[in-house]
């Protein structure tokens, strides 16, 4: 078992799914559910003769932060890019469902239940979405996750943490967008269409996927923070992510509703103001939008040290 | 199976085939009107009557091109389209907010879309929010008691199907004789990306529906409720299915519908049998530790 204390200062970017799951909650509080000792593996990968993982590339379980029960879902990018198949998808869906059911049980049982005693869900994304080896089952699982996210509304806050190598793309880009609050590090990436696919669809002149600075300008944590798509930007350590989650965990669910980017007619209207800005600006690069947000040194924003970025950056509002 | 003329790119024709004659009023849903013809032209939204009952219609226009966002053509759902569709759903919820369950209008999603806008501007501004907003709106309407039925007439591809279709209570599809395409990616592309010979994947497709493309495989996974082999069958099937869904909702059987209900259907039809086992295992393991995570009193 990994030592919790040693995990805290470690790079979140480099941390495995299990280390993230253990490190994001209080020391010694994590219980894995449907873990590797259960050896539930993908029957579809087996049919293809491919290597399987005893956790199907996703760690699910429950821990605690202070008085808050924290259900954790953590995707492992090293196993087929963190892709979502039938088993892993079902683990994800059922973790959120279990949190909702647990919430309902606690509310029924304890009339004096406080906000900080109510469960939350934390999803550590590292995935490009559907696992092509079992694509249809993976796609259907995505729809189930979205359904559970809506069912969790007003009961169980869902917090996305994004700071791992693969980022959060494809159908899981929708899922991340649909959570209540998003915490990213500057190394986190979030979007729908991954850089390679944009290049393939639009041509290298439009988007050069090998240009890492371009990729980070378009989908990286600093950009998403400026756009308001990430609510919080933190340092790249397990501890920094845990502390941000810990700050949010005891809040009443209404506070989480206020953090959402989408999920109501009013929020859709606000997003449409951004879309109108996109149509008006036709930006060639994210830097154009950063300048529009009022950042004088827009072109240099990606290069300034983290602390300076946080203290000087102006975020877009419409 | 005799091939029929494809319905691909013919979302507007499908609306006419389905709703009561001359009843479709485009760009009006409840109190909301969509007056700007340049706003989200790839999305067709409006209100019709179906068997005399007020119904919201949401479809894609395969012939529209969005001048402001040129990745939107051929039925692609772009940023404006996704939000426009979401607005149509919210307007449906608002219009019937005070009505009893049985009087809440149904929503019919006519599905023929090849994808979501894949562009740089889309990524800069967050295309993922637009489609997610639409999915959340649909899930909210479904959970608030509106019957939502998707009717796949052409292409139901990957993320675009997630966005426009897979949040429905129930999904109907024209059968393979109409060239209906339901998949994440064609097997040829899957073969290239996961580096497996096409023959291997084709062979596996016959044994396991999770790899393959087409409405029949989705049927066995529970992803499609019923197949329809004739365009004339769409209207009566939708009328019947709406009534069944409304009845199930009135009886409190919400769990037999929507994405969660499709899970059970997939197990029943033998296409997704691993899913229920892992869920059952997790539930058992959680029950054993749940008390540790309840508040100390």
Interface residues (C-beta under 8 A of the other chain):
Chain A: X31 X33 X34 X38 X40 X42 X43 X44 X47 X48 X60 X62 X64 X67 X69 X86 X87 X89 X90 X91 X93 X94 X95 X98 X102 X105 X106 X109 X110 X113 X117 X119 X129 X130 X132 X133 X134 X135 X136 X137 X138 X139 X140 X141 X142 X143 X144 X146 X147 X149 X150 X151 X153 X170 X171 X173 X174 X175 X176 X177 X178 X190 X191 X192 X193 X197 X198 X201 X202 X206 X207 X218 X219 X223 X224 X227 X229 X261 X262 X263 X264 X265 X267 X268 X271 X272 X274 X275 X277 X278 X279 X282 X283 X285 X286 X289
Chain B: X68 X69 X71 X79 X80 X83 X86 X87 X90 X91 X94 X116 X118 X119 X120 X121 X122 X123 X124 X125 X126 X127 X128 X129 X130 X131 X132 X133 X135 X136 X137 X139 X140 X143 X158 X159 X161 X162 X163 X166 X167 X183 X184 X185 X190 X193 X194 X196 X200 X204 X207 X208 X209 X210 X211 X212 X217 X218 X221 X222 X223 X258 X259 X260 X262 X263 X266 X271 X272 X274 X275 X277 X278 X279 X281 X282 X283 X285 X286 X289 X290 X292 X293 X294 X295 X297
